[in-house]
């Protein structure tokens, strides 16, 4: 009947795009409860409308995804190796240099030998043996290392040798807090980090970081590759337990000291994106929209798949939902990559597709409806959806009623049986099962 996107197509999309759950949750503004609801109602249309618009954008133009792609081991190794000989000598001074006296590792570390895969692994929070396995390709890099790779790559690309030195200073401080007095130089010398129970960071510190940095649950989930439920449980159930993942500790310290390195992009301000979109629309459909007399703030809300009232609230400083943030970022990326006119036209086509699927004919048809709302579909569409929802609700309630009848006895019969049992003497009470 229509071309509505169903929840089961949403689940297939993650596999088609080869995305991790954490990546997918951030990209579509999802969390675990919503994901469970989507799996439970796999044949229902995707809601809310802005999520459906975002999915259409992702299906048609996956190249515009704001999700950063982490570099591979080989690329990261090349970037670090280019500056390794220059920065490694700054680590071994004083007592750290004396530690290498008459040691066969002296040449390998500070006398000019190139970076080996063991030391490369130590740079990113794993022990030397794990780094060697990365080099041989026998062990894949953990997904949690992805954000760390991205941030270190950005540091080196922006500042070159100085950027790598900034990262080494953070590692040096962490190693001293772990119990190695010579800092990261001692980590390289011993070829391993200290045991994880010496990590000077607790679960509560991670949660406090979320509050102090103003991050959302989706951002924290992606950055530390833990679900929002896990993060909450860590804070409530085991707040004083040390963070066992050294990579998470390094990421937390790197982001706290250099907030600009946060790999996830944020949506551009409305004050920047709205004039650009309306400027592009003015050459095509704006005359027809102007006749409808919809204020720009309210019109922008409808353009983003929400109500006119929400659009008005955005313009006075109300915060977007995570899904709307991603949608605005997609539009911004389209404009940056393909130009203003073509980028906005791409999104206009997506608006028309979703409006047609919901029974409005096209987006202009939606704007001409009395309530100008995505929630009130065209003829037949919403009626069918409401009818199906009502049938599901009735079926669920009948199942619950049957279960209740089977589980609990009639209260009047039960009360009468209790009174009779209390009135009879003990030798008169039945000792066998009652007849059917």
Secondary structure as GFF3:
##gff-version 3
##sequence-region A 1 436
A	DSSP	alpha_helix	7	16	.	.	.	ID=ss1
A	DSSP	alpha_helix	21	28	.	.	.	ID=ss2
A	DSSP	alpha_helix	32	40	.	.	.	ID=ss3
A	DSSP	alpha_helix	49	60	.	.	.	ID=ss4
A	DSSP	three_ten_helix	62	64	.	.	.	ID=ss5
A	DSSP	alpha_helix	73	91	.	.	.	ID=ss6
A	DSSP	alpha_helix	95	99	.	.	.	ID=ss7
A	DSSP	alpha_helix	105	110	.	.	.	ID=ss8
A	DSSP	alpha_helix	117	123	.	.	.	ID=ss9
A	DSSP	alpha_helix	128	136	.	.	.	ID=ss10
A	DSSP	alpha_helix	145	159	.	.	.	ID=ss11
A	DSSP	alpha_helix	161	178	.	.	.	ID=ss12
A	DSSP	alpha_helix	184	190	.	.	.	ID=ss13
A	DSSP	three_ten_helix	196	198	.	.	.	ID=ss14
A	DSSP	alpha_helix	203	213	.	.	.	ID=ss15
A	DSSP	alpha_helix	217	224	.	.	.	ID=ss16
A	DSSP	alpha_helix	228	237	.	.	.	ID=ss17
A	DSSP	alpha_helix	246	257	.	.	.	ID=ss18
A	DSSP	three_ten_helix	259	261	.	.	.	ID=ss19
A	DSSP	alpha_helix	270	281	.	.	.	ID=ss20
A	DSSP	alpha_helix	286	290	.	.	.	ID=ss21
A	DSSP	alpha_helix	296	303	.	.	.	ID=ss22
A	DSSP	alpha_helix	308	314	.	.	.	ID=ss23
A	DSSP	alpha_helix	322	338	.	.	.	ID=ss24
A	DSSP	alpha_helix	340	357	.	.	.	ID=ss25
A	DSSP	alpha_helix	363	367	.	.	.	ID=ss26
A	DSSP	alpha_helix	381	407	.	.	.	ID=ss27
A	DSSP	alpha_helix	411	423	.	.	.	ID=ss28
A	DSSP	three_ten_helix	426	428	.	.	.	ID=ss29
###
